Amino acid sequence: MSVLVFAEISDGKFKKATFEAVSYGRQVADMLGTEVVALAIGNGVNTADLGQYGAQTTIHIASSESFTPDAYAVAANAVANEVNASIVIVSNTYTGKSISPRLAQLMGASLATNVVSLPNTTQGFVVKRGVFSGKAFSFVDLQRDKKVIAITPNSFELATFDSTGTTTSSSVSLGSSGLSITAVNKVTGKIPLTEAEVVVSGGRGMKGPENWHMIEELANILGAATACSKPVSDMEWRPHSEHVGQTGITIKPNLYIAIGISGAIQHLAGVSSSKVIVAINKDPEAPFFKAADYGIVGDAFDILPQLITAAKN
Ligand SMILES: Cc1cc2nc3c(=O)[nH]c(=O)nc-3n(C[C@H](O)[C@H](O)[C@H](O)COP(=O)(O)OP(=O)(O)OC[C@H]3O[C@@H](n4cnc5c(N)ncnc54)[C@H](O)[C@@H]3O)c2cc1C
């Protein structure tokens, strides 16, 4: 028996969420007295990176094919059988969310997505999940022998190990997919929103795309990703990849700075799990102030230049 972790690769590098999944997998494996094996499908990655975060073995399947959830799930299932894995950990990212149900079906496994806790094995195998867009938690007992767990990025500390682990090849190869990829639109040159520890976000109060240089400048100084409310991306002031909320991306950074965003319930659904929220709004009655840890009542066009200067200093 082993614990298998699916490692995501983006532009020849492992994602931070993957290191968290590997660290999580190692803790689960230690609890169960077994080993953690990572599965990396792709090219040009340094598999020793996974060892540092807890993988005892990495199985590498070289492939230059674009990601397709069906082919990757079939390969992951075959590797899970090969290494006798009863638990597979993935990240609750777009990639992980597209693989995990397919993999659970192939394995005949229980599936839990959006998981934010280590399993409690004192009675069954219970994990805590974020539900209703992060408004509540549910505790689910994964009763089947095999389990697929998708963990929420930024929910677990990275553990580091003085080891590089070992890398082995597999008899499994990536098969063909029933899907044909017509286009791949990549967000380039930025910190991925789901992995960012700090996010600077703007709403309709920013008045127009010509004012976004202030959001970007503050984000650059803070090493932050940029985000926006839904109307802002609907009006094409910003790309849809930055839209957070119920119908956009759910994020969980350490710090979320919301500028000129009212704090509608649909927006909060995607950001309310942030560890610290700062709202800047000229309306003292803006709903965001009820959800924020810190609030600045004022005009964004006065506050932002001051914040940028302060952050530079
Ligand atoms: C089914 C459904 C799903 C939805 N999903 C999402 C979602 O995923 N994400 C999302 O964001 N929204 C979503 N919405 C829309 C949501 O209800 C709100 O309409 C939206 O979040 C409002 O965006 P906003 O705060 O940028 O704009 P507004 O509501 O227009 O608010 C602008 C804010 O800026 C402030 N402001 C104005 N000028 C300044 C200034 N100079 N300085 C400082 N503050 C200023 C105002 O006081 C106001 O609070 C959804 C709605 C529905 C019905």
The ligand as a Gaussian input file, in Angstrom:
#p B3LYP/6-31G(d) Opt

LIG

0 1
 C      -25.199000      34.671000     -10.224000
 C      -24.217000      35.764000      -9.966000
 C      -22.873000      35.436000      -9.866000
 C      -21.933000      36.437000      -9.636000
 N      -20.601000      36.088000      -9.511000
 C      -19.708000      37.052000      -9.210000
 C      -18.335000      36.713000      -8.996000
 O      -17.915000      35.566000      -9.148000
 N      -17.476000      37.709000      -8.672000
 C      -17.863000      39.025000      -8.516000
 O      -17.037000      39.881000      -8.228000
 N      -19.166000      39.342000      -8.709000
 C      -20.082000      38.411000      -9.046000
 N      -21.371000      38.763000      -9.255000
 C      -21.712000      40.213000      -9.281000
 C      -21.884000      40.769000      -7.882000
 O      -23.219000      40.558000      -7.449000
 C      -21.596000      42.277000      -7.886000
 O      -22.439000      42.896000      -8.813000
 C      -20.156000      42.611000      -8.231000
 O      -19.270000      41.882000      -7.406000
 C      -19.917000      44.105000      -8.031000
 O      -18.650000      44.433000      -8.513000
 P      -17.904000      45.709000      -7.948000
 O      -17.880000      45.639000      -6.483000
 O      -16.620000      45.810000      -8.690000
 O      -18.812000      46.910000      -8.489000
 P      -19.871000      47.831000      -7.745000
 O      -20.946000      47.036000      -7.117000
 O      -20.251000      48.838000      -8.732000
 O      -19.055000      48.490000      -6.565000
 C      -18.056000      49.438000      -6.755000
 C      -17.566000      49.843000      -5.385000
 O      -16.516000      50.778000      -5.554000
 C      -16.690000      51.820000      -4.611000
 N      -16.037000      53.008000      -5.196000
 C      -16.464000      53.757000      -6.239000
 N      -15.582000      54.721000      -6.520000
 C      -14.578000      54.572000      -5.614000
 C      -13.366000      55.273000      -5.381000
 N      -12.996000      56.315000      -6.155000
 N      -12.578000      54.876000      -4.370000
 C      -12.933000      53.813000      -3.578000
 N      -14.063000      53.110000      -3.756000
 C      -14.872000      53.482000      -4.776000
 C      -18.174000      51.965000      -4.437000
 O      -18.469000      52.553000      -3.180000
 C      -18.637000      50.523000      -4.530000
 O      -18.661000      49.916000      -3.245000
 C      -22.333000      37.789000      -9.499000
 C      -23.695000      38.097000      -9.589000
 C      -24.603000      37.112000      -9.821000
 C      -26.066000      37.470000      -9.902000

